[in-house]
Amino acid sequence: MYDLMMGRFPGVTISNGEIIIRGRSSFEGSNSALIIVNDIEVDIAMFENISPSSVRSINVLKDSSASAYGSRGANGVVIIELKGKLD
């Protein structure tokens, strides 16, 4: 999944198993993006287990467009739509 995202979205970096959208400026906590798969919030372990061949689309929300997810989307949001259901 990381290979599917790398170089495809400007400003998005992948470091130490985290998807970083807004840079690395936090003193505490994580700067990793919120990951939504088929309208369900998932953790990085579940993200890593998604087969790239099952992905229909990937969208990255930054700035005000991520505000629909409240404080959870403060570091950006990765929205993945699969061709089928999430296992």
C-alpha positions as CSV (number, residue, x, y, z in Angstrom):
1,M,0.0,0.0,0.0
2,Y,2.8,2.4,0.7
3,D,4.2,1.9,-2.8
4,L,0.8,2.7,-4.2
5,M,0.8,6.1,-2.4
6,M,4.5,7.1,-2.7
7,G,5.0,9.9,-5.2
8,R,1.4,10.1,-6.1
9,F,0.3,12.9,-3.7
10,P,2.3,16.1,-3.3
11,G,3.3,16.9,0.3
12,V,2.6,13.3,1.5
13,T,5.5,11.4,3.0
14,I,5.8,8.0,4.4
15,S,8.1,7.6,7.3
16,N,8.5,4.8,9.9
17,G,5.2,3.2,8.9
18,E,3.3,6.5,9.2
19,I,1.6,8.6,6.5
20,I,2.5,12.2,7.1
21,I,0.5,14.9,5.3
22,R,1.2,18.1,7.2
23,G,4.9,17.8,8.1
24,R,6.7,16.8,11.3
25,S,6.1,19.7,13.7
26,S,4.4,18.1,16.6
27,F,6.2,18.0,20.0
28,E,3.9,15.3,21.4
29,G,1.9,12.6,19.9
30,S,1.8,11.5,16.3
31,N,1.6,13.5,13.1
32,S,0.2,10.6,11.2
33,A,-2.9,11.0,9.0
34,L,-6.3,9.6,9.8
35,I,-7.0,6.6,7.6
36,I,-10.5,5.9,6.4
37,V,-11.3,2.7,4.4
38,N,-14.8,2.3,3.0
39,D,-16.1,5.0,5.6
40,I,-14.5,3.1,8.5
41,E,-11.5,4.5,10.5
42,V,-8.7,1.9,10.5
43,D,-5.3,1.7,12.1
44,I,-2.0,1.5,10.3
45,A,-1.8,-2.3,10.7
46,M,-5.1,-2.8,8.9
47,F,-4.0,-0.3,6.2
48,E,-0.8,-2.3,5.6
49,N,-2.8,-5.5,5.1
50,I,-4.9,-4.0,2.3
51,S,-4.1,-5.6,-1.1
52,P,-3.3,-2.8,-3.6
53,S,-5.3,-4.7,-6.3
54,S,-8.5,-4.2,-4.2
55,V,-8.2,-0.4,-4.1
56,R,-10.7,1.5,-6.3
57,S,-9.5,5.0,-5.3
58,I,-7.3,6.9,-2.8
59,N,-7.9,10.6,-1.9
60,V,-5.9,12.8,0.5
61,L,-7.6,15.6,2.3
62,K,-5.5,18.5,3.7
63,D,-6.2,21.7,5.4
64,S,-9.9,22.8,5.6
65,S,-11.2,19.9,3.6
66,A,-10.1,17.5,6.4
67,S,-12.0,19.6,9.0
68,A,-15.1,17.4,8.3
69,Y,-13.4,14.8,10.4
70,G,-12.9,17.2,13.3
71,S,-9.8,17.1,15.5
72,R,-9.1,13.5,14.3
73,G,-8.4,14.9,10.8
74,A,-6.1,17.7,12.0
75,N,-3.1,15.9,10.5
76,G,-4.9,15.2,7.2
77,V,-7.0,12.3,6.1
78,V,-6.4,9.4,3.7
79,I,-9.6,8.1,2.2
80,I,-9.5,4.7,0.5
81,E,-12.4,3.2,-1.4
82,L,-12.1,-0.5,-2.0
83,K,-13.6,-2.5,-4.9
84,G,-15.3,-4.8,-2.3
85,K,-15.9,-4.9,1.4
86,L,-13.2,-4.4,4.1
87,D,-12.2,-7.8,5.5
